[in-house]
Amino acid sequence: MPTTLVLGGIRSGKSRVAESLLPAEGPVRYLATGSSLSEDAAWAERVAAHRSRRPDHWVTAETTDIADELRTGDAIPTLIDDLGGWLTSIMDARGAWDGGGESVAADICDLVDAIDAYSADLVIVSPEVGLTIVPATASGRLFADELGALNQAVAQHSERVLLVVAGQPLAIKGASA
């Protein structure tokens, strides 16, 4: 089954494009990696907007254990939104923000292995590195470096890669949008 990586900048429309790639009928699993437990009203609005777009027949799991979800859940069309939220959580858990703590390399390998083994359609959303300012902090630059490595690893194991700019998908690898 094909894996599609959908990349784009902040507010590029990448999640909408990814959602449109999933079947209109039948079961779909949505793996949301961003925390919904925030006191930030703007973040809560973003989460609510994502939730309101999902059809009623989609099953949502808010989780950062994506690899386990892919290995143990039913092999049904699945959307992961997004790898940036997942990586943030993993870096938090590993204490990796200052370059100390544990490396996230094993987590990335585990995720890529689970993606490779998944037997149903899989659509993965991730922010593309370099479409915004260069972070002024060491932790911001480390995150950009790790996200770049993660995106490259997932793209290598995807049959299709799309880049979304201004809501328009551009085929980077594989069949067109």
N, C-alpha and C positions, 0 to 999 in steps of 0.2 A: 504494500500500500504506500502511496506517496506521502512524503513529508514535505511541507512547505514552510519556509522561514519568511516571515513578513517583517521587514525592517523599515524604520522611518524615524524622523525626528519627533520631538515633543509636539503634540497636537497636529500631527501630519495626517491623521485619518487611518493610521495603520490598523487599529483595532477594528474599525468598521470594515475595512477591506478584508481582514482575516475572517471576521464573522460571516461575510458574504460568501466565503469559499466553502462553508459547511452546508450540509443538506438542509433543505427547508422542511423536510419530513423525516420522521424517525428519530432515534435517540442520538443525542450529542452531549458530550461531557465538556464542561468549561472549567479549567483549572485556573483559578484566580490566585496570583501570587502576592498581590499587594495587600497590605493590612487594611482592614475596614475599621479597625479600632483606633481611630484618630480623633483628636479634639479639634483638628483643623477643619473648619467649615468648607473651605474650598476643596480639600481632598475628599471630604464626605460627599460633596456634590459630584465630583468625578466618578466616585465609586457608584453612586446612585444612578448616574447617567449610563454607565456600563450595564448595571443590573437591569435597567428599564428597557434596554435594547434586546435583551435575550428573550427568545421565544419561551413560552411556558413549558415546552417539552424538553428543554435543555436542563441537564442536571449540573449544578454548580458545586464545586468543592473549593473552598478557600484554604489553600495549603502552600507550604514551601517544600513539601516532600514530593516533588514532581516525579522523580525516578521511581519511588515506591508506588505512587498512584498509577503510573504507566505499567508497572510490572504486575500489580495485583488487581487492578480494576478490569472491567469488561473491555474487550477490544472493540470499541465503538469510535466513530469519528470524535476527535478530541481537539480542543483549542487550549493552548497554554498562553496566558496573557498576564504578565510578560516576564521575560528573562531578566530584565533590569531589576524588578522587584524581588525575584528569586535570588539574584546575586547579592543584592543588598542584605537580605536576610541571612544568607550563607556567610557573608563577610562579618556581619554582626555576631553570628554564632561562633565563628572562628577567631574573633578578636583581630581581624586582619586589616583593619583600617589604617594603621600606622606602619604597615609593612612588617609588623611583629605578629605574634599569634601564629595560628596554623595556616598553612597554604590552602587555597580553595581548589587547587589542581585536581585532587582526588574527587571532589564533588562534581567538578566539570566532567571528568572522565566517566563517572558513574551516570550522570545525566545523559551524556552522549551514548553510552552503552544502552541505556533504557530506550532512548529514541530509536536507535538502530534496531532493537528487538521488537519494537511496537508493530503490531500486525494490522492496524486499521489506519485510516486517513488521520494525519496529524498536522495541525496548523499551529505554528509557534510565532508569537509576536515578540519583538525585541527592539529597544531603541538602538539606532545606529550611532556609533561613535563618530565624533567629528562634525556633527551637524549643529553644534552650539559652541559656546565659548570654551577655550582651554581652561580647565579648572585651575584656580589660583592656589589650591591647597594640595599638599602631598597626598592626602586621603582621596581627594577628588581625582587626581591624576592616576592614582593606583586603581580606583574604580574604573576609570576609562580604559586603562590598560587591560584589566581583567575582563571587562565587557567586550573589548575588541577581540581578545583571545577566545572568549566564549562564543561570540557570533561567528568567528571564523571556523571554529570546530563544528558548530551546529550546521553552518552553511555547507561544509565539506560533506556532511552526512545527510543532506537534504537533496531531494530530487529537483526541487524548485525553490528559487529565492526571488522575492519581490522587494523592491524598494518603493515606498510610498512617499510621494512628494505632493503637497497640496491636495491630498485626497485621491491622487491618481497613481495607480500601481504601474510600475515599470518592471518588466521581466529582466532579471540579472542572470538567472540560471534556469534552464528548463523551459517548459511551455509558457506562453504568455498568460497574462492575467485574464 
